[in-house]
Amino acid sequence: MRGGKLYALVLSSIVSIAMSLPRLRNLLFVGLLLLVGGALLASYLLSWQPADREAAPLHCQGAAPALKPGQALKVITWNIQYLAGKRYVFWDDLPDATGPDQRPTAEDLAFTLDEVVRVIRDEQPDLVLLQEIDDGSSATDDQDQLALIQERINDLYHCSAQAYEWKSAFVPTPHIFGSVGRKQATLSRLPIDGGGELAVLNARFDRPQANDDTLERQVETTRTLLDELQARRTPWLLGGDLNLLPPGQYPYLLAPLRAPYREDSELAVLSGRFPMVPSLEEASGVDQVRWYTHFPNDPRVQGPDRTLDYLFHSPSLTRLDARVRRSDTLQISNHLPLAARFLLPH
């Protein structure tokens, strides 16, 4: 009898536990939602939330030669990939976010810094448009990479302007789990005062994503801004990593790598309206390989395979020459520097 009661008690406890499992699962699910929601809220509160228009810090020191009507102007645009170098496949370099590498070593950061400075000093353009520069990111040792670059070339470039594209004191995702600071910067041998004879725009668009219209909105915002400059008859120059294929290049990309792009490229809104470097004929013609600027950190790709970086300019500027510097830059970044010379209007 005592054994029967004990059995009944144990059986009753098992039934009670079994009956409570759905509630336990619900509680665990709610707890998980609260944990995730709390992490996302904390990330949001710790992240920089830019206004529609943000003032870009401007710094000039020493004397700089004034911009003259009719002069030739040399420009380079280059995404330097936060000085990480080319020896990695980072988690976000693969479509399924399974890249094995999390961050570059201090030695690679130092080597790539040397290489970026070497190329800039060798080219000595009047304007340098840089994208993906880290400042305060855990993955790059909290470096102020723009300051590190400027220390090495401040005899050439007296003025600079910079703007963040992403800044957060803490990002809770496992691949980051730390701070992030990433910006664009423009270095100039000429004075920058916000109201001179040439408007220079430095841009980096978002990566293309399925079922997302961010790129379309960025292109449209850019078109509106350029139309405003045209209406004011202000000469302008736009350079950067626009993360879009030129119209006509889509069929030449390896089929497995086409997924994020559209065959009818969003870039057509700009390339059909304003002069572009490379031109549509160059970027999608028989010699298009000369104009490839992106070398993905993807084991399936053995060299530059697409054009993502551009220089657009107002019709009042005359293109003199242009090229992608390729021979000695393949191991510096997953982007190659695009250089061009223009003749300013009189």
Order of alpha helices (4+ residues) and beta strands (2+ residues): alpha-beta-beta-alpha-beta-alpha-beta-beta-beta-alpha-beta-alpha-beta-alpha-beta-beta-beta
